[in-house]
Amino acid sequence: MRAEEVAARASEQGLPVIRVYPGVIYGPGPVTEGNLVGRLVADHLAGRLPGLIGADRRWSYAFVDDVAEGHVTALERGAPGARYVLGGENAPQMRVFEIVRELTGRPLPRRIPLALAKVAAALDEARAALTGSPPRLTRGAVELFRHDWALDSERAMKELGYRITPLEEGMPRLLRALRNEE
């Protein structure tokens, strides 16, 4: 929120600020905390994902190449002061794993009820505090997983020519990258 306030104030003062807001970015790249979808899929394929919290919650899955191109195009052609949503296909979280199942045969992950996830997160935070190791699940993460994060990228599509790669095209590339084939 603070960054948004600073950007809005700068724009009001006449600076050529263009704001972009990506969706849940996925695609080839390092499997880190910043690559949430890649990490979830890698953990699922390795049998380390206990299940999904909020499996029916809709997220806006934005393919990494689309978001990168959207940033460049916003700099080149965006209107000063404008805000562009660089989202992707709006789909339930489970849709990602349905595609993984279609491509790999791996069964769908279990659905973890929200109440159970909250308890597990509180316990893991307590464990982390006692051991000094980072928690694997936090109450903040559970809060994120329980919401819909669908986005509307219509303005970016119309004004910037923003392209949305469907999950059916992007997920095979993510899987090839996870297998070190891309």
Secondary structure, DSSP 8 states (H G I E B T S, - for coil): -HHHHHHHHHHHTT----EEEE-EEESSS--STT-HHHHHHHHHHTT----EESTT-EEEEEEHHHHHHHHHHHHHH--TT-EEEE--EEEEHHHHHHHHHHHH------EE-HHHHHHHHHHHHHHHHHH-S--SS-HHHHHHHTS-B----HHHHHHH------HHHHHHHHHHHHTT--
